[in-house]
């Protein structure tokens, strides 16, 4: 079952994975994800690290607190989901080139 498993290379492989993970974290800060709600009345931007970097609110919502709250929550939830999906995609991409168990 574990034929071809080279435990001697496991340390190198783990080190490579850590280096790639650090590089991906740095790259993620340069990725910009945008979510809109209310037909564009509210826009929330986040970077790939999950930090909110901008919020834009149409002036027409300033008098309607309840609608503003709902649209803001919606846009924030959407951008958080985008960040999570981006992280998963990057992680799968990183793992795609590694074969720690030597399976063919």
C-alpha positions in Angstrom: 0.0 0.0 0.0 2.8 2.4 0.8 5.3 1.3 -1.8 7.3 4.2 -3.2 6.6 6.2 0.0 9.8 8.2 0.6 9.7 9.5 4.2 13.1 11.1 3.6 11.6 13.6 1.3 8.7 14.4 3.6 10.5 17.2 5.4 11.5 18.8 2.1 7.9 18.5 0.8 6.5 20.1 4.0 9.0 22.9 3.7 8.0 23.5 0.1 4.4 23.6 1.1 5.1 26.1 3.9 7.0 28.4 1.5 4.2 28.2 -1.1 1.6 28.9 1.6 3.5 32.1 2.7 3.8 33.2 -0.9 0.1 32.7 -1.4 -0.7 34.7 1.7 1.4 37.6 0.3 -0.2 37.3 -3.1 -3.7 37.3 -1.6 -3.2 40.8 -0.3 -2.9 41.9 -3.9 -6.2 40.2 -5.0 -9.2 42.5 -5.0 -12.7 40.9 -4.7 -15.9 43.0 -5.1 -19.5 42.2 -4.1 -22.5 44.4 -4.8 -26.0 44.4 -3.4 -29.2 46.3 -4.1 -28.3 46.6 -7.7 -25.0 48.3 -6.9 -26.3 50.6 -4.1 -23.8 49.0 -1.8 -20.4 47.8 -2.8 -17.9 46.0 -0.6 -14.3 45.3 -1.6 -12.0 42.9 0.2 -8.5 41.6 -0.5 -7.7 38.0 -0.8 -6.6 37.9 2.8 -10.1 38.8 3.9 -9.5 42.4 4.9 -12.3 44.8 3.9 -10.5 47.5 1.9 -13.5 49.7 0.7 -17.2 50.2 1.3 -19.3 52.3 -1.1 -22.8 53.3 -0.2 -25.2 55.2 -2.5 -26.5 58.4 -1.0 -30.1 57.3 -1.5 -29.7 54.8 1.3 -28.6 57.3 4.0 -32.2 58.0 5.0 -33.2 54.3 5.1 -31.1 52.7 7.9 -32.9 49.3 7.7 -32.3 48.9 4.0 -28.7 50.0 4.3 -28.1 47.4 7.0 -29.6 44.6 5.0 -27.8 45.5 1.8 -24.5 46.0 3.7 -24.8 42.6 5.4 -25.6 41.0 2.0 -22.6 42.5 0.3 -20.3 41.7 3.1 -21.4 38.0 3.3 -21.0 37.7 -0.5 -17.4 39.1 -0.4 -16.5 36.9 2.5 -17.7 33.9 0.5 -15.6 35.1 -2.4 -12.5 35.3 -0.2 -13.2 31.7 1.1 -13.6 30.4 -2.4 -10.5 32.1 -3.6 -8.5 30.6 -0.7 -9.8 27.1 -1.5 -8.9 27.5 -5.1 -5.4 28.7 -4.3 -4.9 25.8 -1.8 -6.0 23.2 -4.4 -3.7 24.8 -6.9 -0.8 24.7 -4.5 -1.5 21.0 -3.7 -1.8 20.1 -7.3 1.9 20.1 -7.9 2.9 18.1 -4.8 2.7 14.3 -4.4 4.0 13.7 -0.9 3.2 9.9 -1.0 4.9 9.2 -4.3 1.7 7.7 -5.8 1.5 7.6 -9.5 
